[in-house]
Amino acid sequence: MRDMTPDEMRPTRFALSPHARGEPIPRTASAARRIVAKGRRLLEAHRRREERTRGRDGRG
């Protein structure tokens, strides 16, 4: 796998994006995939929660 940091060991923009949200800077592509999967799970949980809330109070 390709390292997420160039030869001078400074993180790429792609690697810094999760860091801005408080995630650790991924050093490998597999670490970046884990962060992406976590984000997708969080978004899906949010969507389910929103749908449940809209159905309960009649708004939406």
GIZI-V359355 format. One record per pair of residues at least 4 apart in sequence whose ideal C-beta (glycine too) atoms are under 7 Angstrom apart, sorted by the first residue. I is the first residue (numbers start at 1). J is the second residue. D is the distance in whole Angstrom. If there is no record, write none. Layout:
BEGIN
i j d
I J D
I J D
END
This chain:
BEGIN
i j d
1 28 5
1 29 5
1 30 6
2 29 6
3 27 7
3 28 7
4 11 7
4 12 6
4 14 7
4 15 4
4 26 5
4 27 6
4 28 6
4 29 7
4 32 6
5 9 5
5 10 6
5 11 5
5 12 6
5 15 6
5 27 7
6 10 6
6 12 7
11 15 4
11 16 5
11 25 5
13 17 7
15 25 5
15 26 6
16 20 7
16 25 7
18 23 4
18 26 7
18 35 5
19 23 6
19 25 5
23 35 5
26 31 4
26 32 4
26 35 6
27 31 6
29 33 6
30 34 7
31 35 7
32 36 6
33 37 6
34 38 6
35 39 7
36 40 7
37 41 6
38 42 6
39 43 6
40 44 6
41 45 6
42 46 6
43 47 6
44 48 6
45 49 6
46 50 6
47 51 6
48 52 6
49 53 6
50 54 6
51 55 6
52 56 6
53 57 7
54 59 6
54 60 4
END
